[in-house]
Each structure stands twice: as C-alpha cells, then as structure tokens.
Amino acid sequence: MNRISGWIIGSLFAISACSSSTGTVSPRPDIQGLATVNSVEIFILTSEPPQVTVEVQGFVGDPCTQLQEPIITAAPATREFTVTLETLRPADVVCIQVLAPFEVAFQLPIEGLPRGEYTVSVNGVSETFLY
C-alpha cells in the first residue's frame, strides 16, 4: 500500500470515528430570514388606558416558512418603535417556491409614554400615529 492510499484510509477511519454512533446525520439548522412587509396600519383604541394595535400585511418566500413572534423595540427618547418580523424555515424540507401571504396584529407597549407623535417601523416599512 502506498502512502497516499494509507493516508486516505486513515482519514476515513478518523472521520467515521467522529460520526454519531447511531449512524444518523445531524439535521441542518433552520434558515432564518425576515418577512417582506407590504403595509402597516395603526389603530388606536380609546380605552383607558389607550391601546395601540398594529396590523401588518406581507408575505414570506414559501408556505414552509413560518412567521415568528414580533420583536418590538421601543425608543421613547426618539418616539420610535422598531418591529422585526423574523421567519424560520426548516432547511431539510422541499417546498414549492410560491409566495405565502400573511397578516399579523399586535399591540405596542405604550403604557407610561408621553402623548405625542410616534413612528413604527416594521422590517423597514414605517407609519406614524398620534397618541
């Protein structure tokens, strides 16, 4: 046996020793992304305390992609809310490549904020409201 084939066989043994004992392949991690936002609408409920609801419409890349819970970041000093709508798609799933629309609504945490004009930005699409 020459040196090259001995090295290849030794490498294969080393690689097989690192694999799991069940012989299964580890699944690939899920694919994270951002939803595409078409529109943002804001509704102010005149309750006590007031409530601000944001309704977002948009789409994800395919029906296998799931919309995650909104991540809301408030910046009271600049009167801005930044909302991130992330997506998660299983990496090992074969899925038809057709846009899948979504509509999601959530409330903004406005309790204790001073009244005035605020901006809400959802994945880059912005809308303002008076509170």
Rosetta constraint file for C-alpha pairs under 8 A:
AtomPair CA 1 CA 5 HARMONIC 6.57 0.50
AtomPair CA 1 CA 6 HARMONIC 6.48 0.50
AtomPair CA 2 CA 6 HARMONIC 6.27 0.50
AtomPair CA 3 CA 7 HARMONIC 6.08 0.50
AtomPair CA 4 CA 8 HARMONIC 6.24 0.50
AtomPair CA 5 CA 9 HARMONIC 6.16 0.50
AtomPair CA 6 CA 10 HARMONIC 6.08 0.50
AtomPair CA 7 CA 11 HARMONIC 6.06 0.50
AtomPair CA 8 CA 12 HARMONIC 6.21 0.50
AtomPair CA 9 CA 13 HARMONIC 6.35 0.50
AtomPair CA 10 CA 14 HARMONIC 6.27 0.50
AtomPair CA 11 CA 15 HARMONIC 6.13 0.50
AtomPair CA 12 CA 16 HARMONIC 6.09 0.50
AtomPair CA 13 CA 17 HARMONIC 6.12 0.50
AtomPair CA 14 CA 18 HARMONIC 6.64 0.50
AtomPair CA 15 CA 19 HARMONIC 6.76 0.50
AtomPair CA 19 CA 23 HARMONIC 6.98 0.50
AtomPair CA 20 CA 24 HARMONIC 6.67 0.50
AtomPair CA 20 CA 25 HARMONIC 7.76 0.50
AtomPair CA 27 CA 92 HARMONIC 7.24 0.50
AtomPair CA 28 CA 91 HARMONIC 5.95 0.50
AtomPair CA 28 CA 92 HARMONIC 6.73 0.50
AtomPair CA 29 CA 90 HARMONIC 7.36 0.50
AtomPair CA 29 CA 91 HARMONIC 6.25 0.50
AtomPair CA 30 CA 88 HARMONIC 6.37 0.50
AtomPair CA 30 CA 89 HARMONIC 5.52 0.50
AtomPair CA 30 CA 90 HARMONIC 4.58 0.50
AtomPair CA 30 CA 91 HARMONIC 4.94 0.50
AtomPair CA 31 CA 88 HARMONIC 5.63 0.50
AtomPair CA 31 CA 89 HARMONIC 5.01 0.50
AtomPair CA 31 CA 90 HARMONIC 6.22 0.50
AtomPair CA 31 CA 91 HARMONIC 5.81 0.50
AtomPair CA 32 CA 86 HARMONIC 7.03 0.50
AtomPair CA 32 CA 87 HARMONIC 5.60 0.50
AtomPair CA 32 CA 88 HARMONIC 4.69 0.50
AtomPair CA 32 CA 89 HARMONIC 6.51 0.50
AtomPair CA 33 CA 86 HARMONIC 5.65 0.50
AtomPair CA 33 CA 87 HARMONIC 4.97 0.50
AtomPair CA 33 CA 88 HARMONIC 6.46 0.50
AtomPair CA 34 CA 84 HARMONIC 7.64 0.50
AtomPair CA 34 CA 85 HARMONIC 5.94 0.50
AtomPair CA 34 CA 86 HARMONIC 4.42 0.50
AtomPair CA 34 CA 87 HARMONIC 5.37 0.50
AtomPair CA 34 CA 123 HARMONIC 7.35 0.50
AtomPair CA 35 CA 58 HARMONIC 7.10 0.50
AtomPair CA 35 CA 59 HARMONIC 6.22 0.50
AtomPair CA 35 CA 60 HARMONIC 5.34 0.50
AtomPair CA 35 CA 67 HARMONIC 7.23 0.50
AtomPair CA 35 CA 85 HARMONIC 5.81 0.50
AtomPair CA 35 CA 86 HARMONIC 5.93 0.50
AtomPair CA 35 CA 87 HARMONIC 6.03 0.50
AtomPair CA 35 CA 123 HARMONIC 7.40 0.50
AtomPair CA 36 CA 58 HARMONIC 5.48 0.50
AtomPair CA 36 CA 59 HARMONIC 5.42 0.50
AtomPair CA 36 CA 60 HARMONIC 6.27 0.50
AtomPair CA 36 CA 123 HARMONIC 7.30 0.50
AtomPair CA 37 CA 56 HARMONIC 6.99 0.50
AtomPair CA 37 CA 57 HARMONIC 6.03 0.50
AtomPair CA 37 CA 58 HARMONIC 4.24 0.50
AtomPair CA 37 CA 59 HARMONIC 6.68 0.50
AtomPair CA 37 CA 122 HARMONIC 7.20 0.50
AtomPair CA 37 CA 123 HARMONIC 6.58 0.50
AtomPair CA 37 CA 124 HARMONIC 7.96 0.50
AtomPair CA 37 CA 125 HARMONIC 6.70 0.50
AtomPair CA 38 CA 56 HARMONIC 7.61 0.50
AtomPair CA 38 CA 57 HARMONIC 5.66 0.50
AtomPair CA 38 CA 58 HARMONIC 4.70 0.50
AtomPair CA 38 CA 59 HARMONIC 7.78 0.50
AtomPair CA 38 CA 125 HARMONIC 7.58 0.50
AtomPair CA 39 CA 56 HARMONIC 5.75 0.50
AtomPair CA 39 CA 57 HARMONIC 5.30 0.50
AtomPair CA 39 CA 58 HARMONIC 6.77 0.50
AtomPair CA 39 CA 125 HARMONIC 7.12 0.50
AtomPair CA 40 CA 54 HARMONIC 6.85 0.50
AtomPair CA 40 CA 55 HARMONIC 5.82 0.50
AtomPair CA 40 CA 56 HARMONIC 4.69 0.50
AtomPair CA 40 CA 57 HARMONIC 6.72 0.50
AtomPair CA 40 CA 122 HARMONIC 7.39 0.50
AtomPair CA 40 CA 125 HARMONIC 7.00 0.50
AtomPair CA 40 CA 126 HARMONIC 7.06 0.50
AtomPair CA 40 CA 127 HARMONIC 6.50 0.50
AtomPair CA 41 CA 54 HARMONIC 5.75 0.50
AtomPair CA 41 CA 55 HARMONIC 5.14 0.50
AtomPair CA 41 CA 56 HARMONIC 6.48 0.50
AtomPair CA 41 CA 127 HARMONIC 7.26 0.50
AtomPair CA 42 CA 52 HARMONIC 6.90 0.50
AtomPair CA 42 CA 53 HARMONIC 5.80 0.50
AtomPair CA 42 CA 54 HARMONIC 4.64 0.50
AtomPair CA 42 CA 55 HARMONIC 6.35 0.50
AtomPair CA 42 CA 127 HARMONIC 7.63 0.50
AtomPair CA 42 CA 129 HARMONIC 7.05 0.50
AtomPair CA 43 CA 52 HARMONIC 5.75 0.50
AtomPair CA 43 CA 53 HARMONIC 5.12 0.50
AtomPair CA 43 CA 54 HARMONIC 6.38 0.50
AtomPair CA 43 CA 55 HARMONIC 7.98 0.50
AtomPair CA 44 CA 50 HARMONIC 7.02 0.50
AtomPair CA 44 CA 51 HARMONIC 5.81 0.50
AtomPair CA 44 CA 52 HARMONIC 4.58 0.50
AtomPair CA 44 CA 53 HARMONIC 6.36 0.50
AtomPair CA 44 CA 131 HARMONIC 7.63 0.50
AtomPair CA 45 CA 50 HARMONIC 5.72 0.50
AtomPair CA 45 CA 51 HARMONIC 5.10 0.50
AtomPair CA 45 CA 52 HARMONIC 6.26 0.50
AtomPair CA 45 CA 53 HARMONIC 7.75 0.50
AtomPair CA 46 CA 50 HARMONIC 5.22 0.50
AtomPair CA 46 CA 51 HARMONIC 7.02 0.50
AtomPair CA 47 CA 51 HARMONIC 6.70 0.50
AtomPair CA 49 CA 111 HARMONIC 7.36 0.50
AtomPair CA 51 CA 107 HARMONIC 7.03 0.50
AtomPair CA 51 CA 108 HARMONIC 7.48 0.50
AtomPair CA 51 CA 110 HARMONIC 7.33 0.50
AtomPair CA 52 CA 107 HARMONIC 5.60 0.50
AtomPair CA 52 CA 108 HARMONIC 5.62 0.50
AtomPair CA 52 CA 109 HARMONIC 7.96 0.50
AtomPair CA 52 CA 110 HARMONIC 7.35 0.50
AtomPair CA 53 CA 105 HARMONIC 6.71 0.50
AtomPair CA 53 CA 106 HARMONIC 5.60 0.50
AtomPair CA 53 CA 107 HARMONIC 4.36 0.50
AtomPair CA 53 CA 108 HARMONIC 6.31 0.50
AtomPair CA 54 CA 105 HARMONIC 5.48 0.50
AtomPair CA 54 CA 106 HARMONIC 5.47 0.50
AtomPair CA 54 CA 107 HARMONIC 6.08 0.50
AtomPair CA 54 CA 108 HARMONIC 7.25 0.50
AtomPair CA 55 CA 103 HARMONIC 7.09 0.50
AtomPair CA 55 CA 104 HARMONIC 5.76 0.50
AtomPair CA 55 CA 105 HARMONIC 4.30 0.50
AtomPair CA 55 CA 106 HARMONIC 6.75 0.50
AtomPair CA 56 CA 103 HARMONIC 5.62 0.50
AtomPair CA 56 CA 104 HARMONIC 5.34 0.50
AtomPair CA 56 CA 105 HARMONIC 6.27 0.50
AtomPair CA 57 CA 101 HARMONIC 7.45 0.50
AtomPair CA 57 CA 102 HARMONIC 5.79 0.50
AtomPair CA 57 CA 103 HARMONIC 4.51 0.50
AtomPair CA 57 CA 104 HARMONIC 6.67 0.50
AtomPair CA 58 CA 101 HARMONIC 5.68 0.50
AtomPair CA 58 CA 102 HARMONIC 5.52 0.50
AtomPair CA 58 CA 103 HARMONIC 6.65 0.50
AtomPair CA 59 CA 99 HARMONIC 6.20 0.50
AtomPair CA 59 CA 100 HARMONIC 5.27 0.50
AtomPair CA 59 CA 101 HARMONIC 4.04 0.50
AtomPair CA 59 CA 102 HARMONIC 5.45 0.50
AtomPair CA 60 CA 65 HARMONIC 6.47 0.50
AtomPair CA 60 CA 66 HARMONIC 7.85 0.50
AtomPair CA 60 CA 67 HARMONIC 7.71 0.50
AtomPair CA 60 CA 87 HARMONIC 7.61 0.50
AtomPair CA 60 CA 99 HARMONIC 5.86 0.50
AtomPair CA 60 CA 100 HARMONIC 5.28 0.50
AtomPair CA 60 CA 101 HARMONIC 6.42 0.50
AtomPair CA 60 CA 102 HARMONIC 7.50 0.50
AtomPair CA 61 CA 65 HARMONIC 6.78 0.50
AtomPair CA 61 CA 97 HARMONIC 6.81 0.50
AtomPair CA 61 CA 98 HARMONIC 6.49 0.50
AtomPair CA 61 CA 99 HARMONIC 4.88 0.50
AtomPair CA 61 CA 100 HARMONIC 6.33 0.50
AtomPair CA 62 CA 95 HARMONIC 6.91 0.50
AtomPair CA 62 CA 96 HARMONIC 6.52 0.50
AtomPair CA 62 CA 97 HARMONIC 5.29 0.50
AtomPair CA 62 CA 98 HARMONIC 5.07 0.50
AtomPair CA 62 CA 99 HARMONIC 5.02 0.50
AtomPair CA 62 CA 100 HARMONIC 5.36 0.50
AtomPair CA 63 CA 95 HARMONIC 7.19 0.50
AtomPair CA 63 CA 96 HARMONIC 7.40 0.50
AtomPair CA 63 CA 97 HARMONIC 7.96 0.50
AtomPair CA 63 CA 98 HARMONIC 7.20 0.50
AtomPair CA 63 CA 99 HARMONIC 7.17 0.50
AtomPair CA 63 CA 100 HARMONIC 5.40 0.50
AtomPair CA 64 CA 89 HARMONIC 6.15 0.50
AtomPair CA 64 CA 90 HARMONIC 7.41 0.50
AtomPair CA 64 CA 93 HARMONIC 7.72 0.50
AtomPair CA 64 CA 95 HARMONIC 6.20 0.50
AtomPair CA 65 CA 87 HARMONIC 6.34 0.50
AtomPair CA 65 CA 88 HARMONIC 5.62 0.50
AtomPair CA 65 CA 89 HARMONIC 4.42 0.50
AtomPair CA 65 CA 90 HARMONIC 7.46 0.50
AtomPair CA 66 CA 87 HARMONIC 5.48 0.50
AtomPair CA 66 CA 88 HARMONIC 5.28 0.50
AtomPair CA 66 CA 89 HARMONIC 6.22 0.50
AtomPair CA 67 CA 85 HARMONIC 6.99 0.50
AtomPair CA 67 CA 86 HARMONIC 6.20 0.50
AtomPair CA 67 CA 87 HARMONIC 4.60 0.50
AtomPair CA 67 CA 88 HARMONIC 6.60 0.50
AtomPair CA 68 CA 85 HARMONIC 6.47 0.50
AtomPair CA 68 CA 86 HARMONIC 5.44 0.50
AtomPair CA 68 CA 87 HARMONIC 5.51 0.50
AtomPair CA 68 CA 88 HARMONIC 6.98 0.50
AtomPair CA 69 CA 85 HARMONIC 6.92 0.50
AtomPair CA 69 CA 86 HARMONIC 7.53 0.50
AtomPair CA 70 CA 83 HARMONIC 6.37 0.50
AtomPair CA 70 CA 84 HARMONIC 5.78 0.50
AtomPair CA 70 CA 85 HARMONIC 5.07 0.50
AtomPair CA 70 CA 86 HARMONIC 7.29 0.50
AtomPair CA 70 CA 106 HARMONIC 7.89 0.50
AtomPair CA 71 CA 83 HARMONIC 5.49 0.50
AtomPair CA 71 CA 84 HARMONIC 5.08 0.50
AtomPair CA 71 CA 85 HARMONIC 6.63 0.50
AtomPair CA 72 CA 81 HARMONIC 6.79 0.50
AtomPair CA 72 CA 82 HARMONIC 5.90 0.50
AtomPair CA 72 CA 83 HARMONIC 4.55 0.50
AtomPair CA 72 CA 84 HARMONIC 6.65 0.50
AtomPair CA 72 CA 108 HARMONIC 7.70 0.50
AtomPair CA 73 CA 81 HARMONIC 5.67 0.50
AtomPair CA 73 CA 82 HARMONIC 5.15 0.50
AtomPair CA 73 CA 83 HARMONIC 6.28 0.50
AtomPair CA 74 CA 79 HARMONIC 7.75 0.50
AtomPair CA 74 CA 80 HARMONIC 6.13 0.50
AtomPair CA 74 CA 81 HARMONIC 4.55 0.50
AtomPair CA 74 CA 82 HARMONIC 6.47 0.50
AtomPair CA 74 CA 109 HARMONIC 7.96 0.50
AtomPair CA 75 CA 79 HARMONIC 5.85 0.50
AtomPair CA 75 CA 80 HARMONIC 5.22 0.50
AtomPair CA 75 CA 81 HARMONIC 6.14 0.50
AtomPair CA 76 CA 80 HARMONIC 6.44 0.50
AtomPair CA 76 CA 113 HARMONIC 7.12 0.50
AtomPair CA 79 CA 117 HARMONIC 7.11 0.50
AtomPair CA 79 CA 118 HARMONIC 4.89 0.50
AtomPair CA 79 CA 119 HARMONIC 6.48 0.50
AtomPair CA 80 CA 118 HARMONIC 5.62 0.50
AtomPair CA 80 CA 119 HARMONIC 4.79 0.50
AtomPair CA 80 CA 120 HARMONIC 5.94 0.50
AtomPair CA 80 CA 121 HARMONIC 7.76 0.50
AtomPair CA 81 CA 118 HARMONIC 7.58 0.50
AtomPair CA 81 CA 119 HARMONIC 6.15 0.50
AtomPair CA 81 CA 120 HARMONIC 4.71 0.50
AtomPair CA 81 CA 121 HARMONIC 6.27 0.50
AtomPair CA 82 CA 120 HARMONIC 5.94 0.50
AtomPair CA 82 CA 121 HARMONIC 4.95 0.50
AtomPair CA 82 CA 122 HARMONIC 6.18 0.50
AtomPair CA 82 CA 123 HARMONIC 7.92 0.50
AtomPair CA 83 CA 120 HARMONIC 7.28 0.50
AtomPair CA 83 CA 121 HARMONIC 5.96 0.50
AtomPair CA 83 CA 122 HARMONIC 4.64 0.50
AtomPair CA 83 CA 123 HARMONIC 6.52 0.50
AtomPair CA 84 CA 122 HARMONIC 5.87 0.50
AtomPair CA 84 CA 123 HARMONIC 5.45 0.50
AtomPair CA 85 CA 122 HARMONIC 7.13 0.50
AtomPair CA 85 CA 123 HARMONIC 6.50 0.50
AtomPair CA 115 CA 130 HARMONIC 7.55 0.50
AtomPair CA 115 CA 131 HARMONIC 5.22 0.50
AtomPair CA 116 CA 130 HARMONIC 5.53 0.50
AtomPair CA 116 CA 131 HARMONIC 5.36 0.50
AtomPair CA 117 CA 128 HARMONIC 6.81 0.50
AtomPair CA 117 CA 129 HARMONIC 5.61 0.50
AtomPair CA 117 CA 130 HARMONIC 4.39 0.50
AtomPair CA 117 CA 131 HARMONIC 6.25 0.50
AtomPair CA 118 CA 128 HARMONIC 5.52 0.50
AtomPair CA 118 CA 129 HARMONIC 5.48 0.50
AtomPair CA 118 CA 130 HARMONIC 6.37 0.50
AtomPair CA 118 CA 131 HARMONIC 7.43 0.50
AtomPair CA 119 CA 126 HARMONIC 6.71 0.50
AtomPair CA 119 CA 127 HARMONIC 5.75 0.50
AtomPair CA 119 CA 128 HARMONIC 4.28 0.50
AtomPair CA 119 CA 129 HARMONIC 6.52 0.50
AtomPair CA 120 CA 126 HARMONIC 5.45 0.50
AtomPair CA 120 CA 127 HARMONIC 5.39 0.50
AtomPair CA 120 CA 128 HARMONIC 6.09 0.50
AtomPair CA 121 CA 125 HARMONIC 5.29 0.50
AtomPair CA 121 CA 126 HARMONIC 4.11 0.50
AtomPair CA 121 CA 127 HARMONIC 6.54 0.50
AtomPair CA 122 CA 126 HARMONIC 6.31 0.50
